[in-house]
Amino acid sequence: MKRTVLEKSFVAVMFVLVIIAFSFAERDTQKLFEKYNTKSTVETSKQKVEYTAEANPQTNIENRSARN
């Protein structure tokens, strides 16, 4: 009887420790996300810089023919 109570207590303590560890990990992840978020860090004086993935249409045609 004592063994089952001991095992249940051990499981409960481990569960609490896992919850604490994940809460610290989530908090650190949020800090890193805020630190390296490009929308909030890439700015010029008085205006935001928006990056687009546009390329020259001629370059796209050449790339298509090179693939075929």
MOHU-V277819 format. One record per backbone hydrogen bond with DSSP energy under -1.0 kcal/mol. CO is the residue of the C=O (numbers start at 1). NH is the residue of the N-H. Records with the same first field share a line. If there is no record, write none. Layout:
CO = NH + NH
This chain:
1 = 5
2 = 6
3 = 7
4 = 8
5 = 9
6 = 10
7 = 11
8 = 12
9 = 13
10 = 14
11 = 15
12 = 16
13 = 17
14 = 18
15 = 19
16 = 20
17 = 21
18 = 22
19 = 23
20 = 24
21 = 25
22 = 26
23 = 27
24 = 28
25 = 29
26 = 30
27 = 31
28 = 32
29 = 33
30 = 34
31 = 35
32 = 36
37 = 41
38 = 42
41 = 43
47 = 44
56 = 60
57 = 61
58 = 62
59 = 63
60 = 64
61 = 65
62 = 66
63 = 67
64 = 68
